[in-house]
């Protein structure tokens, strides 16, 4: 019922949007959800944020070294927080370049014009001096291409600082290189906590927008897992040996995808624990006009939006986005399972194909020796070796003959006549058992005998003197309460417990039923 009401509200919002003088509505995922006004939103272009030619550094022959230097620069600046000294970073780059030179890598094209003129005056430079010259040239090139900026502070010390776009880009490169473990359940917990915790009561607008941002990150992580599986599947198809296929399967796919993401998503890190609670909470928000109005007022008071209508639209869009994210999880999980099975099938098919096409070294040696033994001019006694293919016949290799199923032959039934005295003993035992059985008629007769024409009596008059009478008293309780006997038990308001001998019971009143009763 909740979902149908929400769908109606969605359609109403879409119709309402068409009536606002055809103003385009845009939903952005940057911290808040913003609805465009008549003036519209300024469309920011990519190269208005980052300088042109920024990525030329990563397209040359030394792109691997430049990538390592950028990651090294990012890690050290993150540790220092406010920038790293120029000379310290130069020494770190020099040490990295010396390592590459010792490994025999060519770094000649990493010099700029200034360093080449300096190096030309002295062609007999050492490895350390050459690495220092290249390190200075790299820092100047990074500054020229605006990957970093140099600040001169007190005592004329120079510090390296990353611009905001460079810091975000290198941070993204680092995340791509590090196969970290993703905790999917953490996203669901944060969304549920944001929608139902203290933040939702004090700052409802910020809580809803924050939950929408986390939902966006959660969906991006799932889509990234799906795309990574596809990338690994394309990589394993290009392998040219069985060992490469096995190495990729166990060292890359299993360690990076299965162990760190897929297996956790399907078992301990599954989001089903919070999914229904999140959907129920979102529906409560959407269907409660009081909560929605409080959230809109909070958005205006906090300065996130200028008008209440704008705040209401943004909050509804955020809640709809959260709902669509968690309603679409089944399809995402299904596609991830399909992609995982496709990788397993591709890996198996590639390994089987390579095993059939590429023979191992031992198998090739066996074939070569067999050909030598066939085409040799020497006799069998003169040859150094002789190869024979021997096939032994074993009992286990033969298919056993089918045997017909033997028909079942039941045993002959022998009828033995019982003697007359045995038959009489069995009849007497059955009769005694029937006489000892407690029936409703026996209980009715016993109670009527005790009433002796009276309309009622107390249970104390039926005080048991033996175990059989105590058991019979229990049946009087039972049959006197079900409405199928000639009497009924009227419970006394005051609880009176009688203890007579070894027996303990409650005292109530037994009353005879009316004349119209025909119970047996």
N, C-alpha and C positions, 0 to 999 in steps of 0.2 A: 504494500500500500504506500509506503514511504517513497519508493522509487517512482511510482506513477505520479505522485504529487510533484516530485522534483522535476520530472520530465515536462509536466505542464508548466511549471515555473520557468524552465529553460525556454520553452517555446514562446512564453509571454515576453521574456527578456529579448528574444530575437526580434519579435514583432515591434517591441518598444524601440529597439535600436534603429529600425528602418524609418521610424517617424521623426527622428531627431535630425531633420534637414540633411539626411544622407551623409552624416559625419562618419568617417572611417573609424572603426574601433580596433585598437591594437592592444595586444596583451604581451607585456614584456616580463621576463623572468629575472630581472636585475633588482634584487632586494624587494621590490614592490611590484604590484600589478597596477598599471597606469592605463586609464581610458583617455583616448585623445580628445581634445576639445576642438572648437571651431578653427583655431589657429593651427591645429595639428602639432605633431612632434617633429623636431629637427632630426632628419635622418643622418646619422653620423657615418661617414664612409671609413673604410678600413685604413686607407693611407692618409686620412686626417689624424689618425691616432699614432700610427707607426710610420717612420720615414721610409721613403722608397730606397730600394737597394739593400734593405736590411738583411735579407736572406741570401744575398750573393756570397756572403762569407761561408755559407754551408753548401755551396755548389761546386767548389773547386776540387782539386786533387787532394788537398789537405783538410777536407771537411771533417774527417775523424778527429784530427788533432784540435781543430778549432772547437769542435763539440766538447771535447774533454776539457779544454781551457775554460769554456763558458760554464760548464758544470762545476769546475773547480772554483771559479770566481764566485758563482752563486752560493756554494756551500760556505766559503769563507766570509762572504758578506753577510750571510744569514747568521753566522756565529758572532760576528763583530757588531751586527745590528745597524750601526751608523756609518758604515763604510770601512774599507780596509786601506792601510797605507800603501802608497804606490810602490815603494821599494820592497815591501814584504811580498806583494803579489808578483812583482817582477822576479824575485828569487824563486818563488814557487813555480812559476812558468819556466824559468831557466832549468830547474831541477827536472821538470817533466820533459823538456826538450832534450836534455842530456841523456835521459833514459831512452828516448826514441832514437837518438843518434847512435847510442851504443848498440841498439838492436839493428842498425843498418838501414834505417829509413832515411829517404832523401827529403831534406827540408830547405832546398836552395831557393825555391820560389816563394818563401815566406818572408824574404827581406823586402823592404821598401827602398825607394831611391836614395834616401838619406843614409840608410845603413849600408847599401851597396857601395856608395862613394867612400864611406869610412873603411869598409872592408877591402876596397880596391887598393888603398894605400899600403896595406899590409896583408899580402896574400898568405902569409904563414901564421895565421891566427890559430890558437889552440881550440880544442873542443869547448872549453868553458867560456872563452871569449866569444866564440861563434854563437853559443847558446844564449849568452847575455844580449848580444846584438839582436838576435832574432826575437828574444823576449820583449825588448824595448819596441821593436818594430811591430810586434803583435799588439801590444797595448796601444800604440799610436793608431794602428789600423782599426782596432775596436772602438777607439774614441772617434775616429773619422766616420765610421759607419754607424755611429750613435748607438752601439750596444752598451756603452758605459759613458759616464761623464766624470771629469776630473775636477775636484774642488780643492782650492788652496785655503788652508785654515791657519790657525795661529802657529807661530814659529816657522811659517812658510812650508809647513808639511803638506804634501799632496795626498789626497784620499780619492779612492775609486768608489763611485756610487752607481748603482743600477737604476736607470729610469723605470717608471712604473710598468711600461709595456714590456721592457726587457726582463724585468723580474718575473712577471706573470708567464711570459713565454718560456723562459729557462725552467721555471718551476713546473710547467707542463711537460717539458722535455724530460725532466727528472722523474716525474710520475710515470711517463711512458717507459722509461728504462727500468724502473723498479717494479717488479712484479709483486706488489704488496697484497696482503690478504684483506679482502673486503668483508666487513661485517654487515650483512644485509639486515639482520634483525635490529641492528642499532638504528637504522633509518626509521623503521617502523616504530620502535620505542620512542624515538625523539618526536616523531609526528604525533603519536598518541599523547605523550606527555605535554606537548605544546598545546594541543587542543583541549585537554581536560585538566591540566595542572593549575597552579596558582597564577601563572602568566596569563592564562585565558580569562581569569576573573578580573585581574588588575589592568591588563593591557590586551584586550581581546583582538584588536585589529592587528597589532604587531605579531601576536601569537599565530593568527591564521595565516598571515603572509609568510611568516617564518616556516610554518608547516608546509606551505606550498613550495617554498624554495627547497626544503629537504626532500619533498616528493619528487621535484624535478631532478635533484641529484641522484635519488634512488633509481628513477627510471633510466637515467643516463648510464648508471653503473650496470644495470641489467642489459641495456642495449650494447654497451661496450663489451660485456661478456659474450653476447651473441656474435658480435663482429669479430672478436678475438678468436672464437672457435672457427669462424669461416677463414680467417687468415692462416691459422694453423693447418686447416684442411688443405688449403692451397699450397702451403709449404711442403707438407708431407707427400703430395702428389709429385713434386719435382725431385724427390730423392732418387738417387741412382744406384743405391746398394741397400741390401737388407739391414746391414748394421746401421746405416744412416736413418732408416725408417724406425728401427728400434730405439736408437738414441733420441730421436725427435719425440717419439711417443712417450718414453718414460722420463727423459730428462727435461723436456720442455713442456709438452702438453699435460702430462700427469702432474708434474710438480707445480706448474704455473696456473693451470686452468682447473684441473680436477681437484687437487688437494687444497688449493687456496680459495676457490670460488664455487665450482659446481657442486662438489660433495657437501660443502658446508651449507649451500643454499637448499639442497634436497633433504638434509638431516637436521643437525642441531641449530643451524642458523636460518631455519625456515621462518617466513614472516606470517604464517597462518595464525600464530598466537595473538597478534594484535590486529590482524586485517579486519575481522568483523567488528571489533570494538571501534576501530577508526571509522569504518563506514557508518556505524550506528551513531557515533558522535557527530559526524559531518551532517547526517540527516537531521539530527536534533537541532543543529545550528541553522540549517536551511529552513526548517519548519517552524522555528520559534522566532516570531517577529520582534519580540522584546530583546532577545540576545543580538539579533542582527542590527537593531537600532543602536544598542549600546556599543557594538563594535564600530559602526559608522561614526558615532559621536567621538569615540576614542581616536579614530583615524583623522578626524578634523582637528581635534584638540592637540594631537601630537604633531600636526603640521604635515602629515603625509599626503593629505588631500585638501583641496580648497573648499569643496562643497559636499553636502551630505549625499546627494545623488551620485556623485563621482565615487565616494567612499563605498556606498552600497553596491555599486556595480563591480568595483574591484574586489570586494570581499566575496561576493557571490561567484565571480569568476575564479577566485582562488579556491573556494570550497568545491566548485565543480571540477576544477583541475585535480584536486586531491581525490575526489570520488572516482573520476575517470581513470586515474592512475591505478588505484587499487581494484577497481572493477576489471581492468584490463590485464591484471597479473596472470590470470589463467592462460590467456593467449601468449603472453611473453614466456611463461614457463614452458608451454607446449613447444614453441618455436626453439627455445634453448635446448630442450630434449631432442627435438628433431635434428638440430645442428650437431649435437654431441653424437648422436647415432650416425649421422653422415660422416663425421670424422672417423669414428671407429670403423665404419665400413670402408672408407677410402684407405685408411691405414692398412687394414687387413688385405684389401684387394691389391694394393701396391706391393706389399710384402710377398703375397702369393705370386704376383706377376714376375717380380724380380727373382724369386726362387726357381721359377720355371724357365726363365730366359738366361739367367747367369748361373753357370755351374761353378761349384766351389773348386778350390785348388786340388783337394784330394780326389774329387771325381774326375778332374781333367787328367791327373797323373795315372789313375786307374785305366782310363781310356787309352792313354799313350802307351802304357805297358802292354795292354791287350793288342794294340795294333802291331807293336814290335814283335810280340810272340807269334802273330799270324804270318807276318811277311818276312820273318827271319829265314835265312838259308841254312842255318845250323839245325842239326838234329836235336831232338828233345833232350838227349843225354848230354850234348855239348853245351846247351844253353845254360846261362847263369840262373835263370828263373823260368818257371812255367806257370801259367795261369790257367786254371780250370774253373768253370762255373758249376758248382755242385748244388743241386736242389734235393733236399731230403724230403721224403714223404712222412708226415707225422699224422698220428691219429686225430690230433686236435684240428688239423687243417681240413679234414673231410667233413662233409655235411652228414650228420647222422640221418638214417632213413626214418621216414615218418611211420609211426605206429598207430594202428587203429585204437580208438578209445574202447576200453573194455566196458561193456554194459553193466550197470549196477544190478547186482543180484541181492534183493533183500532177504534177510533171514526168515526162516519159516516161523510163523506165529503159532505158538502152542498155547492152547486154552486149557487151563487147569481148573477143575471144579473145586470150589471151596467146600470143606466139610460143613455140615449143618451147624455144629456147635460154634465154629469160628464165625459163621455168618450171623448167628444170634448174638455173639459177643460184640461184633461190630455195630449191630443195630442197637444194642443196649447202650454202648458208649455214645452213639449219636443222640439217642433219646436223653441220656443224662446231660449231655452238652446243651441240648435244646432247653431242657428244664432249668439249667443254671443260667441261661442267657437272660439278660435284662431287656424286656420289651416295654413298649408304651402301655400295652394292656396290663402287664403285671404291675407297673408303677401306678396306673389309674386305680386298679383294684386295691392296692396297698393303701393309697391315700384315702379312698372312699371308706375303707374299713376303719381307718383311724378317725375319720370325721364322724362316722356313726350317726348320720342324719343331720349333723350340724351344718351351718353355712360357712363357718370358718374356724380356724384353730392356729395356734402358734407352732413354729417349727421345733420349739423346745419339747413338744409332746412326741416328736419323732427322734428324740435323742438316741444315737446309735449305741448299741451294746456290743457290737461285734464289727469286724472289718466288712462283712457283707452288707450290713445295715448302713455303714458309713459310705460304701460305694453306692448303695441305693439312694442315699440322701443327695449325692451329687447328681444323679439322674432326675430327682425331684426338682432340684434347682434348674436343670436343663429343660425338662419338659414343661415346667411351670412358667417358663419365660418365652417359649416359642409360639404360644397361642394355639396349639393343636391338642391339648389335653382337656379333661373335664374339670380341671382346676387351674388356678393361676396364682402366682406369688406376688403379693403386694409388699414392696420393700418399705421398711419402717424408716422414717426420716432420721431418727437417732440411731447411730451405729451401736448395736449391742452384740458383743462377742461373747459366746458361751464356751466354756471349757468344761467338758464332762468326761471324766476319765482321761483317756489318751487322745480324745478327739476335740477339735476346736472348730467352731462354725459360727456364722452370723445368724441371728434370730430374726425371722420375718414372719408374715402372716400368710397362711394358705386359705384361699377363698374358693368356694365351689362356683362354677359357672352357672349361668341362667338356664331356664327350662328349655329355651330354644336351641341349646347347643346339642349337636349330634355327633361330637367327636368320639372316636373310639380309642 
